[in-house]
Amino acid sequence: MKPTGLETNPSAAEPEFERGQDSRRPPDLKDPRVVLSFLEADQVVAAKERTHFGRRNLSLGVRAMLWGLRLYVVVMLVLVIVSALRAFHLVP
Amino acid sequence: MNAEKKEEKNSVSFGPAHPTTDVAAASPLARDLARLLTHEDVNRARDRWAVSRARSSERHSKIGGRLSLAWLLVGPGVLVFLAENDAPSMLSYSATGARFGIGFFIPFVVLTFAMGLVVQEMTVRLGAVTHRGHAELIFDRFGRFWGLFAMGDLVLGNFLTLVTEFIGIRAGLGFFGIRPILAVGVGLAVVSAAITTGRYWTWERITMGLAIFNGLFVPAALLARPPWGAVAHSLVTWTPLPHGKAFDILLLILADIGATVTPWMIFFQQSAVVDKGMQPLDIGPGRLDTLLGALLATVFAIAAILATSPLFHHGIDASQFQAAEFAQALEPWIGHAGATLFALGIFEAGIVAAIAISTSSAYAFGEVFGVGHSLNRPLREAWPFYSTLLGSAAAAAALVLIPHAPLVFIVLIVNVIAVLAMPPALAFLLLLVNDPEVMGEHVNGAWENAAAVTVTVLLICAGLGFGLATVFPTG
């Protein structure tokens, strides 16, 4: 990922609480560095707005499958409407 | 994390920035960072601090730490499954119990929840790894053309389902003699109250607190004094098989599947996982959360079948029953207390699902249009998100109050439409969760793919069976 300008927790690791440290005391979230230390790099809203996953290349097979499923939904929706109208005795 | 695979989109600006506090904004060192942070980030960091603290305690082998971690990370999975035990779903289970009694449909419902578990587990991984909602990922990876198709299915399904939730709310409170306009107003007020918190965590706990009342069907079932031996026998042998018209049986099979696996669940749980701030480390607890939700929902769904099974044994025709009629018809066998629990259960099912489904629509809207979409944001920062949430609920509520609106028609087809829209939704889900550029090391394994493909094929077969029975109604 290209730099977002945000220095954040780059990995899934979380800040460790050492023995003896008063972990019950809430962190000072007024300090943005503390906020960022608890979040992954791309978990920050500003970073998410700047970076996006790019388009993937859809192979012919994948496109055929998606079109097939789309056709399936349309045909089945028509059948649902027919069966519902039949249930209401609006069609024979 | 596979963040390096993402591309910077220069056309997207940072949008309005909100200094977290005056102190942060005043500090020369922190000013730049504070300018970028939102309330959403701060609230999420607060939740992550609590998770870090619990995980740290767990590392020191404290049972309290483990329980605390489980308490903090439970949520999206339980919510999605209990919300999916919604008004039309509970009515489907009730119709199943009333028309076929104890038999094939008891283990069948267990199977449908197993299918739901396979699907929803993938959304936990997608959300925790990418920190993106499902709609956003579909638009990013497949483009606007396919994204709009997916959104079309979601919007249509969500709106029709929301209407049925308000029908359930109206019918549930109708048992107590409450007028429809008042009942629908109560439902809308609860949906509105749930979003005034400005905190995902608070919203989640309030909604989970409401959702647990889905368990009202359990005492209602116990009052029906079901033959437990027959229940155990049906779970093992899948018998007795249902008898009757093939079309009617297929319609109930589809309705029961649609009561467990629907597109909105995929969109909702992934967005909730993101809003909760879950990270790859939380995938394990997220799976347990989803399993817990599936188990609870299975028990409550079977309870609804058992509660209405006396109608089958006494030969009562329940084919035209709605919620209030079920409760009234059951009164001679499970007493006034049981009927009251049943009616309250339908009301609860409608309320919780209305909250979850309208939130699912709002998440998807925000992700697609690139506007703030988090329950961690105050109203003034994310008013389009909250407007969509309330607007969709209000439109559904209003439709329920229109005289002669085709409500029975909508109830009849909503779960069937959900099943028919699932195969394309599952295809997008499977493509995303097998995409190494998106998932990195968390892509699906062979067994996960086999299970997911099996679920997809079963759904398509069920849909095709329904189609054949429609075209050849005498078959």
Interface residues (C-beta under 8 A of the other chain):
Chain A: M1 K2 T4 G5 L6 E7 S11 A12 E14 P15 E16 F17 R19 S23 R24 P26 P27 L29 K30 D31 P32 R33 V34 V35 L36 S37 F38 L39 E40 A41 D42 Q43 V44 V45 A46 K48 E49 R50 T51 H52 F53 G54 R55 R56 L58 V62 M65 L66 L69 R70 Y72 V73 V75 M76 L77 L79 V80 I81 V82 S83 A84 R86 A87 F88
Chain B: M1 A3 E4 K5 K6 E7 E8 K9 V12 S13 F14 G15 A17 T20 T21 V23 A24 S27 A30 L33 A34 L36 L37 T38 E40 D41 V42 R44 A45 R46 R48 W49 V51 S52 R53 R55 S56 S57 H60 T130 H131 R132 L137 D140 R141 F142 G143 W146 F149 D153 F247 L251 G277 Q279 P280 L281 G370 G372 S374 F409 L412 I413 V416 I417 L420 A421 P423 P424 A427 L431 D435 E437 V438 I460 G463 F466 G467 T470 V471 P473
